Amino acid sequence: MKLEVLADADAVARRGGERLAAASRAAVAARGRFAVALSGGHTPWAMLRALAGEDVPWRAVHVFQVDERIAPAGDPERNLTHLRESLARAPLPPEQIHAMPVEAADLDAAARDYARELPERLDLVHLGLGPDGHTASLVPGDPVLRVADRDVALTAQPYQGRRRMTLTYPALDRAREILWLVTGADKAAMLARLRDGDASIPAGRVRSDGALALVDRAAASALEGAR
């Protein structure tokens, strides 16, 4: 895994926007389409606001979700709510935001439907890192960590009050590129374990070859030799 240490969360967000824009142009030049899966969080929303001002071939961009809370439409806890708000300035056709169908009556069937909507390989997946070592909604102790035969699955237990729909390791590991955004001193210990490939935390089980982690100085405080 390659790490870039930046001054603060704002710098991480700006650099993330630049990286997403560059990846979009490369994917469209090579394959005619850019399929990206995005996670939630304050720094990622800032990254998407920055992305709206970058040179991006929006007509060829398709945005998928890494994970989503089981909650009603428009709920402030929904990643989709913030994703749409953050991309409001971007000329992205609304139908090219592929929302996880968490309002469906049959969530298992909805997860299967979303898996069929995904491309065989996502061009880029953006991931975050929790203070407990989770990423996406692959949370410690949940049976979803063991799912190996589906690209989309549901957590068995509520996490921070909500069950989740999430991409699984097989979908993440097929992605052409993984982009981590990690900010804050509360992530420092887990970032060190992620960098070392510690498979005892959920994030540490994601394929690391070719991955780029954009981190702020606070999150990098437990690392030696990071640059």
C-alpha positions as CSV (number, residue, x, y, z in Angstrom):
1,M,0.0,0.0,0.0
2,K,1.2,3.5,-0.9
3,L,0.6,6.2,1.6
4,E,0.5,10.0,1.1
5,V,0.5,12.1,4.3
6,L,-1.1,15.5,3.9
7,A,-1.5,18.4,6.3
8,D,-5.1,18.0,7.3
9,A,-8.5,16.6,6.4
10,D,-9.1,19.5,3.9
11,A,-5.9,18.6,2.1
12,V,-6.9,14.9,2.0
13,A,-10.3,15.8,0.5
14,R,-8.7,18.0,-2.2
15,R,-6.1,15.4,-3.1
16,G,-8.8,12.7,-3.2
17,G,-10.8,14.8,-5.6
18,E,-7.8,15.2,-7.8
19,R,-7.1,11.4,-7.7
20,L,-10.8,10.6,-8.5
21,A,-10.8,13.0,-11.5
22,A,-7.5,11.5,-12.9
23,A,-8.9,8.0,-12.5
24,S,-12.1,8.9,-14.3
25,R,-10.3,10.3,-17.3
26,A,-8.0,7.3,-17.5
27,A,-10.9,4.8,-17.2
28,V,-13.0,6.6,-19.9
29,A,-10.0,6.8,-22.2
30,A,-9.3,3.1,-21.8
31,R,-12.8,1.6,-21.5
32,G,-15.3,4.4,-22.2
33,R,-16.8,4.4,-18.7
34,F,-15.8,5.1,-15.1
35,A,-17.5,3.0,-12.5
36,V,-16.7,4.2,-9.0
37,A,-18.0,3.0,-5.6
38,L,-18.1,5.6,-2.8
39,S,-18.2,5.3,1.0
40,G,-19.6,7.9,3.4
41,G,-18.0,10.3,5.9
42,H,-17.3,14.0,6.3
43,T,-14.0,14.0,4.5
44,P,-15.4,12.0,1.5
45,W,-18.3,14.5,1.2
46,A,-15.7,17.3,1.1
47,M,-13.8,15.3,-1.5
48,L,-16.9,15.0,-3.7
49,R,-17.5,18.8,-3.4
50,A,-14.0,19.3,-4.6
51,L,-14.5,16.7,-7.4
52,A,-17.4,18.8,-8.8
53,G,-14.9,21.5,-9.8
54,E,-12.4,19.1,-11.5
55,D,-12.1,18.0,-15.1
56,V,-14.3,14.9,-15.1
57,P,-16.1,13.2,-18.1
58,W,-19.4,13.2,-16.1
59,R,-21.5,11.7,-18.9
60,A,-19.4,8.5,-18.6
61,V,-19.3,8.3,-14.8
62,H,-21.4,5.8,-12.9
63,V,-21.5,6.1,-9.1
64,F,-22.2,3.1,-6.9
65,Q,-22.4,2.8,-3.1
66,V,-20.0,0.9,-1.0
67,D,-22.5,0.6,1.8
68,E,-25.7,2.1,3.1
69,R,-27.8,2.1,6.3
70,I,-31.2,0.5,6.2
71,A,-33.2,3.7,6.6
72,P,-35.9,5.6,4.8
73,A,-35.3,7.8,1.8
74,G,-33.9,11.2,2.7
75,D,-32.8,10.1,6.2
76,P,-29.9,12.2,7.4
77,E,-28.1,9.0,8.3
78,R,-28.2,7.7,4.7
79,N,-25.0,8.0,2.7
80,L,-27.0,8.6,-0.4
81,T,-28.5,11.7,1.1
82,H,-25.1,13.3,1.6
83,L,-23.7,11.8,-1.7
84,R,-26.4,13.6,-3.7
85,E,-25.9,16.8,-1.8
86,S,-22.1,16.7,-2.3
87,L,-22.4,16.1,-6.0
88,A,-25.2,18.7,-6.5
89,R,-22.9,21.0,-8.5
90,A,-21.6,18.3,-10.7
91,P,-23.3,17.8,-14.1
92,L,-23.8,14.1,-13.4
93,P,-27.0,12.6,-14.8
94,P,-29.2,11.5,-11.8
95,E,-29.8,8.1,-13.3
96,Q,-26.0,7.5,-13.1
97,I,-26.1,7.4,-9.3
98,H,-26.9,3.8,-8.5
99,A,-28.4,3.8,-5.1
100,M,-28.4,0.7,-2.9
101,P,-32.1,-0.4,-2.6
102,V,-32.3,-0.4,1.2
103,E,-36.0,0.7,1.1
104,A,-37.1,-2.6,-0.4
105,A,-39.4,-5.0,1.4
106,D,-37.2,-8.0,0.6
107,L,-33.7,-6.8,1.4
108,D,-32.0,-10.1,0.5
109,A,-33.5,-9.9,-3.0
110,A,-32.6,-6.3,-3.2
111,A,-28.9,-7.1,-2.4
112,R,-28.9,-9.7,-5.1
113,D,-30.4,-7.1,-7.5
114,Y,-27.7,-4.6,-6.7
115,A,-25.0,-7.2,-7.2
116,R,-26.3,-7.7,-10.7
117,E,-26.2,-3.9,-11.3
118,L,-22.5,-3.8,-10.5
119,P,-19.9,-4.0,-13.3
120,E,-17.7,-7.1,-13.2
121,R,-14.9,-4.9,-11.9
122,L,-15.3,-1.5,-10.4
123,D,-12.6,1.0,-11.7
124,L,-12.1,2.5,-8.3
125,V,-13.5,1.9,-4.8
126,H,-13.1,4.6,-2.1
127,L,-12.9,3.3,1.4
128,G,-12.7,4.7,4.9
129,L,-11.4,3.3,8.1
130,G,-13.2,3.2,11.5
131,P,-11.5,3.5,14.9
132,D,-12.6,-0.2,15.4
133,G,-10.9,-1.3,12.2
134,H,-14.1,-1.6,10.1
135,T,-14.3,-0.5,6.5
136,A,-17.4,-0.3,4.3
137,S,-20.0,-2.0,6.6
138,L,-17.6,-4.9,7.1
139,V,-17.7,-4.6,10.9
140,P,-15.9,-6.6,13.6
141,G,-17.7,-9.8,14.6
142,D,-20.5,-9.7,12.0
143,P,-21.0,-12.8,9.8
144,V,-20.9,-10.6,6.8
145,L,-17.1,-10.8,7.1
146,R,-17.3,-14.4,6.0
147,V,-19.4,-13.9,2.8
148,A,-17.4,-15.1,-0.1
149,D,-20.0,-16.1,-2.7
150,R,-21.8,-12.7,-3.1
151,D,-20.7,-9.2,-4.0
152,V,-23.4,-7.5,-1.9
153,A,-24.7,-8.6,1.5
154,L,-26.5,-7.5,4.6
155,T,-25.1,-7.2,8.1
156,A,-26.7,-9.7,10.5
157,Q,-26.7,-7.3,13.4
158,P,-27.3,-3.5,13.8
159,Y,-24.1,-1.4,13.8
160,Q,-24.4,2.0,15.5
161,G,-28.1,1.5,15.5
162,R,-28.7,0.3,11.9
163,R,-28.4,-2.8,9.8
164,R,-26.4,-2.1,6.6
165,M,-26.1,-3.3,3.0
166,T,-22.5,-3.5,1.9
167,L,-20.1,-4.6,-0.8
168,T,-18.2,-7.7,0.3
169,Y,-14.6,-8.6,0.0
170,P,-14.9,-10.3,-3.4
171,A,-16.3,-7.1,-5.0
172,L,-13.7,-4.9,-3.3
173,D,-10.8,-7.2,-4.2
174,R,-11.7,-7.2,-7.9
175,A,-11.6,-3.4,-8.1
176,R,-8.9,-2.0,-10.3
177,E,-8.0,0.6,-7.7
178,I,-8.6,1.1,-4.0
179,L,-8.5,4.7,-2.6
180,W,-8.4,5.0,1.2
181,L,-9.2,8.3,2.9
182,V,-8.1,8.3,6.6
183,T,-8.2,11.4,8.8
184,G,-8.1,12.0,12.6
185,A,-6.0,10.9,15.5
186,D,-8.7,8.4,16.5
187,K,-7.7,6.4,13.4
188,A,-4.0,6.3,14.1
189,A,-3.7,2.9,15.7
190,M,-5.9,1.2,13.1
191,L,-4.1,2.9,10.2
192,A,-0.8,1.4,11.4
193,R,-2.5,-2.0,11.4
194,L,-4.0,-1.4,8.0
195,R,-0.6,-0.4,6.6
196,D,0.9,-3.6,8.0
197,G,-1.9,-5.8,6.5
198,D,-3.2,-6.9,9.9
199,A,-6.0,-9.4,8.9
200,S,-7.4,-9.4,12.4
201,I,-9.2,-6.2,11.6
202,P,-11.8,-6.1,8.8
203,A,-10.0,-3.3,6.8
204,G,-6.8,-5.3,6.9
205,R,-8.4,-8.1,4.8
206,V,-8.9,-5.8,1.8
207,R,-6.4,-6.4,-1.0
208,S,-3.6,-3.9,-0.6
209,D,-1.5,-4.2,-3.8
210,G,-2.0,-1.1,-5.8
211,A,-4.0,0.7,-3.1
212,L,-3.4,4.3,-2.2
213,A,-4.1,5.7,1.2
214,L,-4.5,9.5,1.6
215,V,-4.0,10.3,5.3
216,D,-3.7,13.4,7.4
217,R,-0.9,14.0,9.9
218,A,-3.1,13.2,12.8
219,A,-4.0,9.8,11.5
220,A,-0.3,9.1,10.5
221,S,1.0,9.9,14.0
222,A,1.5,6.2,14.8
223,L,3.3,5.4,11.6
224,E,7.1,5.2,11.2
225,G,8.6,6.1,7.9
226,A,5.3,7.2,6.3
227,R,5.6,9.8,3.5
